[in-house]
Amino acid sequence: MGLDHFPDRSNWFVPNASMRDAYAPNHAESFIQDLEVIGELPSDLNGMYVRNGPNPAHAPHGRYHWFDGDGMLHAVRFQGGKATYRNKFVETDGLQEERAAGQSVWPGLKERMPEGKLPDDAMKNVSNTDVTFHNGKLYSMWYRGGAVYTVDPFTLNTLGKLEHDPRLVGLQISAHSRVDESTGEFMFFAYGNRAPYMHYGVIGADGAVKTFIPVPLPGPRLPHDCAVTPNYTILHDFPLINNPEALKQGRYSLEFHQDWPTRYAVIPRHGTTDQIRWFEFEPRYMLHVANAWEEVNARGETEIVMIGTPYVMPRDYDGSLDVKRLLFTVGTQGTDYELYQWRMNLVTGETKEGVVDDVLNSEFPMINTAWQGRKNRFSYNVLMGRPRTLEQPRFSGLVKYDFDTGGAVAYHPGEGFWFSEAPFAPRDGATEEDDGYVVGFVWNGLAERSEVWVTDARDVSKGPVARVIMPVRVPHGFHSCWVREAQLQAAAVA
Ligand SMILES: [Fe+2]
């Protein structure tokens, strides 16, 4: 497996680890019904699991980085105890240009950009990072920021770009922009290398842009995620940035400023720029938020609580921050994370922060999305794998966190099984937060095939209750979502 999947070997550079085995691209677009199952798929599991990920359609132009691959959506629909698989490329402008040229024309993350160009202008929006469901469509998003591609949830055909409002045209909308399922609003943030460096906006359930404001930053930053509560959106400004001189030369070189704070912007959901409040914390860097909520403390003051999985801050022998090691970890997709909490008092401006769990090393937190923005108890993360290999973050198991007790239950099936981010799927008619399943791809390295594992969210330690055998290999990828059956039914009628 691996090299045989390349369409034309003559033009390929020596493939790196991000192109072999379970990482190798799969160019076939499939629609396969009634998939084989080990065990029994629960009849009360109805809806669709969708995952985005990199899948280079052409030989890379120079050195390949895992993040460079063209976005491909993989959807597994569960209905009445049966499962159906469909996958398609996200037909981005860049991919279509390369299809027309018959080869890749864009440089990747590891390459120097053309003279005089900022990297963001010279890179292809591959739309390979994140996927969510809004207004009856899938939204495919890119972590570096670019146009959001809209996709038909039933055919996975790319419909176009989310550019129906002139303010959205050319905007670098980030992955991890979030949907509030209770209001149907889509909260997005955009960032880039030009002042004011960040924007924030809200698209309503009717599709109209309700709010759009600049969020001025001191310079270009590298936020990755955001958080939403019913009344506020929280945006991130970490002291990890691209070296400005390198940026001018068209390349990326990370630097971490340990004398700068972590700053979080708390913005009323439909607020204005002058209503942004900044809260400062210890310097740190984080990719993913688990959840945030508003909580009234004993003095009757409202606090914003945010939980996420930042990088562990490595210490030198004398207790000082080991910046070099932190940059090495971040720069090589190293995996050393902890579960962490920040609190922002909206009345006094006071802040608190601290570790929730630094025993397990886990990331890609998923929750029951009906609890997004509300105080919740459970998060389902993937465990980080051993052995650690450069440029191959692999996930070796699942962990269920209980924020109320601080406890965790983890499941690791043994060597050779590698997980993917696994969203929570509520059981039909469920009313309690953890009444449902955790659903995600697993690469079975022993049998050399992809599977989807369905795990009872109330007993993660038991392992999967059903394993769907994928007839085709699903390359390792990034983010995912669960689309409820009711959302699909409503989209079908619309
Ligand atoms: Fe992410």
Boltz pocket constraint, residues with backbone or C-beta under 6 A from the ligand:
constraints:
  - pocket:
      binder: B
      contacts: [[A, 129], [A, 143], [A, 175], [A, 176], [A, 224], [A, 287], [A, 288], [A, 479]]
      max_distance: 6.0
